[in-house]
Amino acid sequence: QVQLVESGGGLVQPGGSLRLSCTFSGGTFKIYTMGWYRQAPGKQRDLVANIMNSGTTNYADSVKGRFIASRDNAKNTVYLQMNSLQPEDTAVYYCNAVFAVRSYWGQGTQVTVSS
């Protein structure tokens, strides 16, 4: 069974940076499209970025130019480098792994941007 464990969340001031990590186990990491989603209180869970097994990335318009998704297939890990963070980036960030009809989620990590 695939398991995803996120880490790296926390409290950061506006304009600051954080790097989230998601460690994958229980499957063949390199075949999965890996995604980062976020959910703010009272809002739906939205895609932030994803990275395909080819390395191709896609970003939500709200984070383009500020966030960078990357993956290390040797470490079974996907990253989300978040720069120039703003209060509106505050949310629980979730890691997602998709292959064909299979989809798995991590437990989420809280990111709070506040002065």
C-alpha atoms as a printed R data frame, in Angstrom:
    type eleno elety resid chain resno       x      y       z
1   ATOM     1    CA   GLN     A     1   0.000  0.000   0.000
2   ATOM     2    CA   VAL     A     2   1.345  3.396  -0.988
3   ATOM     3    CA   GLN     A     3   2.005  5.764   1.882
4   ATOM     4    CA   LEU     A     4   2.859  9.451   1.666
5   ATOM     5    CA   VAL     A     5   4.351 11.473   4.500
6   ATOM     6    CA   GLU     A     6   4.664 15.242   4.243
7   ATOM     7    CA   SER     A     7   7.024 17.395   6.252
8   ATOM     8    CA   GLY     A     8   8.415 20.911   6.267
9   ATOM     9    CA   GLY     A     9   5.379 22.990   7.118
10  ATOM    10    CA   GLY     A    10   5.366 25.669   9.765
11  ATOM    11    CA   LEU     A    11   4.975 29.352  10.506
12  ATOM    12    CA   VAL     A    12   6.733 31.849   8.266
13  ATOM    13    CA   GLN     A    13   6.580 35.601   7.826
14  ATOM    14    CA   PRO     A    14   5.263 37.167   4.619
15  ATOM    15    CA   GLY     A    15   7.967 37.148   1.984
16  ATOM    16    CA   GLY     A    16   9.634 34.119   3.504
17  ATOM    17    CA   SER     A    17  10.280 30.651   2.131
18  ATOM    18    CA   LEU     A    18   9.575 27.062   3.061
19  ATOM    19    CA   ARG     A    19  10.353 23.740   1.449
20  ATOM    20    CA   LEU     A    20   7.875 20.915   1.789
21  ATOM    21    CA   SER     A    21   8.884 17.304   1.333
22  ATOM    22    CA   CYS     A    22   6.776 14.242   0.665
23  ATOM    23    CA   THR     A    23   8.265 10.803   1.072
24  ATOM    24    CA   PHE     A    24   6.672  7.956  -0.884
25  ATOM    25    CA   SER     A    25   6.737  4.284   0.095
26  ATOM    26    CA   GLY     A    26   4.965  1.059  -0.797
27  ATOM    27    CA   GLY     A    27   5.096  1.341  -4.571
28  ATOM    28    CA   THR     A    28   7.114  2.312  -7.637
29  ATOM    29    CA   PHE     A    29   7.581  6.025  -7.149
30  ATOM    30    CA   LYS     A    30   8.922  6.873 -10.566
31  ATOM    31    CA   ILE     A    31   5.738  5.913 -12.418
32  ATOM    32    CA   TYR     A    32   3.484  8.203 -10.368
33  ATOM    33    CA   THR     A    33   2.459 11.745 -11.114
34  ATOM    34    CA   MET     A    34   3.025 13.600  -7.870
35  ATOM    35    CA   GLY     A    35   0.958 16.580  -6.866
36  ATOM    36    CA   TRP     A    36   0.738 19.202  -4.158
37  ATOM    37    CA   TYR     A    37  -2.678 20.453  -3.138
38  ATOM    38    CA   ARG     A    38  -3.776 22.890  -0.468
39  ATOM    39    CA   GLN     A    39  -6.915 23.507   1.504
40  ATOM    40    CA   ALA     A    40  -7.634 26.645   3.473
41  ATOM    41    CA   PRO     A    41 -10.338 26.698   6.177
42  ATOM    42    CA   GLY     A    42 -13.792 26.693   4.610
43  ATOM    43    CA   LYS     A    43 -12.453 26.242   1.098
44  ATOM    44    CA   GLN     A    44 -12.070 23.337  -1.283
45  ATOM    45    CA   ARG     A    45  -8.837 21.495  -1.840
46  ATOM    46    CA   ASP     A    46  -7.071 22.932  -4.877
47  ATOM    47    CA   LEU     A    47  -4.128 21.864  -6.982
48  ATOM    48    CA   VAL     A    48  -0.987 23.877  -6.335
49  ATOM    49    CA   ALA     A    49   1.464 22.042  -8.569
50  ATOM    50    CA   ASN     A    50   2.148 18.645 -10.019
51  ATOM    51    CA   ILE     A    51   5.118 16.925 -11.530
52  ATOM    52    CA   MET     A    52   4.797 14.021 -13.926
53  ATOM    53    CA   ASN     A    53   7.084 11.014 -14.116
54  ATOM    54    CA   SER     A    54   8.736 12.776 -17.077
55  ATOM    55    CA   GLY     A    55   9.578 15.741 -14.860
56  ATOM    56    CA   THR     A    56   7.065 18.042 -16.553
57  ATOM    57    CA   THR     A    57   5.521 20.447 -14.077
58  ATOM    58    CA   ASN     A    58   2.259 22.353 -13.932
59  ATOM    59    CA   TYR     A    59   1.374 25.174 -11.554
60  ATOM    60    CA   ALA     A    60  -1.694 27.017 -10.406
61  ATOM    61    CA   ASP     A    61  -1.670 30.591 -11.665
62  ATOM    62    CA   SER     A    62  -1.547 31.878  -8.096
63  ATOM    63    CA   VAL     A    63   1.846 30.285  -7.431
64  ATOM    64    CA   LYS     A    64   3.576 30.541 -10.813
65  ATOM    65    CA   GLY     A    65   6.964 32.165 -10.462
66  ATOM    66    CA   ARG     A    66   7.009 31.624  -6.686
67  ATOM    67    CA   PHE     A    67   6.732 27.854  -6.130
68  ATOM    68    CA   ILE     A    68   8.849 25.116  -7.638
69  ATOM    69    CA   ALA     A    69   7.979 21.424  -7.623
70  ATOM    70    CA   SER     A    70  10.729 18.854  -8.037
71  ATOM    71    CA   ARG     A    71  11.244 15.161  -7.493
72  ATOM    72    CA   ASP     A    72  14.136 12.878  -6.620
73  ATOM    73    CA   ASN     A    73  13.354  9.397  -7.891
74  ATOM    74    CA   ALA     A    74  16.377  7.974  -6.091
75  ATOM    75    CA   LYS     A    75  14.978  9.177  -2.762
76  ATOM    76    CA   ASN     A    76  11.288  8.536  -3.533
77  ATOM    77    CA   THR     A    77  10.627 12.119  -2.572
78  ATOM    78    CA   VAL     A    78   8.840 15.095  -4.070
79  ATOM    79    CA   TYR     A    79   9.472 18.662  -2.973
80  ATOM    80    CA   LEU     A    80   7.688 21.969  -3.101
81  ATOM    81    CA   GLN     A    81   9.917 25.002  -2.744
82  ATOM    82    CA   MET     A    82   7.733 27.938  -1.759
83  ATOM    83    CA   ASN     A    83   9.146 31.446  -2.066
84  ATOM    84    CA   SER     A    84   7.689 34.903  -1.529
85  ATOM    85    CA   LEU     A    85   4.997 33.430   0.680
86  ATOM    86    CA   GLN     A    86   1.921 35.515   1.357
87  ATOM    87    CA   PRO     A    87  -0.873 35.215   3.942
88  ATOM    88    CA   GLU     A    88  -3.173 33.830   1.256
89  ATOM    89    CA   ASP     A    89  -0.845 30.836   0.951
90  ATOM    90    CA   THR     A    90  -1.883 29.755   4.444
91  ATOM    91    CA   ALA     A    91  -3.423 26.289   4.213
92  ATOM    92    CA   VAL     A    92  -2.918 22.628   4.878
93  ATOM    93    CA   TYR     A    93  -0.749 21.269   2.087
94  ATOM    94    CA   TYR     A    94  -1.323 17.728   0.897
95  ATOM    95    CA   CYS     A    95   0.809 15.429  -1.189
96  ATOM    96    CA   ASN     A    96  -0.904 13.286  -3.819
97  ATOM    97    CA   ALA     A    97   0.279 10.359  -5.930
98  ATOM    98    CA   VAL     A    98  -1.602  9.278  -9.055
99  ATOM    99    CA   PHE     A    99  -1.090  6.397 -11.474
100 ATOM   100    CA   ALA     A   100  -3.939  5.233 -13.715
101 ATOM   101    CA   VAL     A   101  -6.946  4.863 -11.416
102 ATOM   102    CA   ARG     A   102  -4.883  4.817  -8.246
103 ATOM   103    CA   SER     A   103  -4.733  7.944  -6.113
104 ATOM   104    CA   TYR     A   104  -3.196  8.325  -2.696
105 ATOM   105    CA   TRP     A   105  -3.011 11.200  -0.200
106 ATOM   106    CA   GLY     A   106  -0.758 12.182   2.616
107 ATOM   107    CA   GLN     A   107  -1.996 13.444   5.951
108 ATOM   108    CA   GLY     A   108  -1.152 17.066   5.208
109 ATOM   109    CA   THR     A   109   1.158 19.642   6.702
110 ATOM   110    CA   GLN     A   110   0.142 23.075   7.940
111 ATOM   111    CA   VAL     A   111   1.679 26.176   6.387
112 ATOM   112    CA   THR     A   112   0.895 29.470   8.098
113 ATOM   113    CA   VAL     A   113   2.090 32.778   6.686
114 ATOM   114    CA   SER     A   114   1.728 35.539   9.227
115 ATOM   115    CA   SER     A   115   3.650 38.388  10.777
